[in-house]
Amino acid sequence: MKPECLKCHSVRNGLEYSCSNCGSVFDLRVDFKYREKTEDNFPYIREMVSLGEQTTPILKLDSFSLKLDYYSPTFSYKDRGSRTLVSFIKENVSTDTVINEDSSGNAGASIAAYASAAGMKSRVFVPLKGVKSKLDQIRLYGAEIVQVNGTREDVKNAAIKAEGVYAGHSYIPEFRDGIRTLSYEIFSQTNGSIPDAIYMPLSAGTLFTGVLRGFEHLLTSGEIDKIPDLVAVQPERNAPICSEVDGIRREFGSSVADALVTRDPPLRSIILDGIRKYGKCISVTDNEILEARDALSHKGILTEISSATVYAAFKKKKIGNRPMLILTGNGLKTL
């Protein structure tokens, strides 16, 4: 497995976040059959950094199931990607190197935690406005927080220019490659009888593309005979992918789904290709999101507001006979 440019197929030489020839992002494609031991599916890593990860539970309800992926060390699915990315960085640079990330939320906390577990320092670049509880979590893991006055692009550029190694989770392919483990886990937990539809929140697209690549690997390996419908869910006030898929112009604005903020995802081509081949994109209003969060809470399930988008979408449009909803963040993060 070697990272190749999505557009010109140039092979990455080091730890670049984008192709020096055309500026596109790199992609990782699996070139071997699925292996039952999860870590064997990541041959470019000799030893995984660990925070005691466990298989996250599946909760079966009347007409759907929930994958409670916030039962992760930092209470977010992002740990799947951070574990792989930080393990990869640790093996390729000196442990004195600072890991730079741009995120004011779950990815920043996750990268900070795994950097600490790897014995490395981290620096997380954030916009001036952020959710205090998430910034506190980042800080408690020992990361240096750098606030940047400007746009989300300004925050990213500050992280890229800083001394150290850039670990932007939206760009570096080893992060989203780690999300493949979610597909393998669903396959294993369901004894191969995977759901026929999977609902996922969509922002930068690391979750969607990682799950897509995982199921593609299982399909080409002969472990499954069909990829489930992959249902991407976005808040209506920030739905660039749904707008493009549907051909409907939507106005951008702030949303209660504070973790779903990406308006120009670098993985756009992979996301659109995956949705058009295997799935759908559903947008939901802020009222629908809040109602869904409350409805889940009344079932005893406390999830982050941004995660509740999937239940809002399911209530709006049920797809498949055995759908599964991925809950990505713990509700305690945003109380």
QUIHU-V750470 format. One record per backbone hydrogen bond with DSSP energy under -1.0 kcal/mol. CO is the residue of the C=O (numbers start at 1). NH is the residue of the N-H. If there is no record, write none. Layout:
co->CO nh->NH
co->CO nh->NH
//
This chain:
co->3 nh->12
co->4 nh->27
co->10 nh->5
co->19 nh->23
co->24 nh->19
co->25 nh->6
co->27 nh->4
co->37 nh->40
co->38 nh->41
co->39 nh->42
co->42 nh->45
co->57 nh->68
co->59 nh->66
co->64 nh->61
co->65 nh->325
co->66 nh->59
co->67 nh->69
co->67 nh->327
co->68 nh->71
co->70 nh->72
co->72 nh->75
co->75 nh->330
co->76 nh->79
co->77 nh->80
co->78 nh->82
co->79 nh->83
co->80 nh->84
co->81 nh->85
co->82 nh->86
co->83 nh->87
co->84 nh->88
co->85 nh->89
co->86 nh->90
co->87 nh->91
co->89 nh->92
co->89 nh->93
co->94 nh->97
co->98 nh->165
co->99 nh->123
co->100 nh->167
co->101 nh->125
co->105 nh->109
co->106 nh->110
co->107 nh->111
co->108 nh->112
co->109 nh->113
co->110 nh->114
co->111 nh->115
co->112 nh->116
co->113 nh->117
co->114 nh->118
co->115 nh->120
co->116 nh->119
co->121 nh->99
co->122 nh->144
co->123 nh->101
co->124 nh->146
co->125 nh->103
co->126 nh->148
co->131 nh->135
co->132 nh->136
co->133 nh->137
co->134 nh->138
co->135 nh->139
co->136 nh->140
co->137 nh->141
co->138 nh->143
co->139 nh->142
co->144 nh->124
co->146 nh->126
co->148 nh->150
co->151 nh->155
co->152 nh->156
co->153 nh->157
co->154 nh->158
co->155 nh->159
co->156 nh->160
co->157 nh->161
co->165 nh->100
co->168 nh->171
co->168 nh->172
co->172 nh->175
co->173 nh->177
co->174 nh->178
co->177 nh->180
co->178 nh->181
co->179 nh->182
co->180 nh->184
co->181 nh->185
co->182 nh->186
co->183 nh->187
co->184 nh->188
co->185 nh->189
co->186 nh->190
co->187 nh->192
co->188 nh->191
co->190 nh->193
co->192 nh->194
co->196 nh->229
co->197 nh->324
co->198 nh->231
co->199 nh->326
co->200 nh->233
co->205 nh->209
co->206 nh->210
co->207 nh->211
co->208 nh->212
co->209 nh->213
co->210 nh->214
co->211 nh->215
co->212 nh->216
co->213 nh->217
co->214 nh->218
co->215 nh->219
co->216 nh->220
co->217 nh->221
co->218 nh->223
co->218 nh->224
co->219 nh->222
co->229 nh->198
co->230 nh->280
co->231 nh->200
co->232 nh->282
co->233 nh->202
co->234 nh->284
co->235 nh->238
co->237 nh->253
co->239 nh->243
co->240 nh->244
co->241 nh->245
co->242 nh->246
co->243 nh->247
co->243 nh->248
co->256 nh->258
co->257 nh->260
co->265 nh->268
co->267 nh->271
co->268 nh->272
co->269 nh->273
co->270 nh->274
co->271 nh->275
co->272 nh->276
co->273 nh->277
co->274 nh->278
co->275 nh->279
co->278 nh->230
co->280 nh->232
co->282 nh->234
co->284 nh->236
co->285 nh->289
co->286 nh->290
co->287 nh->291
co->288 nh->292
co->289 nh->293
co->290 nh->294
co->291 nh->295
co->292 nh->296
co->293 nh->297
co->294 nh->298
co->296 nh->299
co->296 nh->301
co->297 nh->300
co->302 nh->331
co->304 nh->308
co->307 nh->310
co->308 nh->312
co->309 nh->313
co->310 nh->314
co->311 nh->315
co->312 nh->316
co->313 nh->317
co->323 nh->65
co->324 nh->199
co->325 nh->67
co->327 nh->69
co->328 nh->77
co->329 nh->304
co->330 nh->333
co->331 nh->334
//
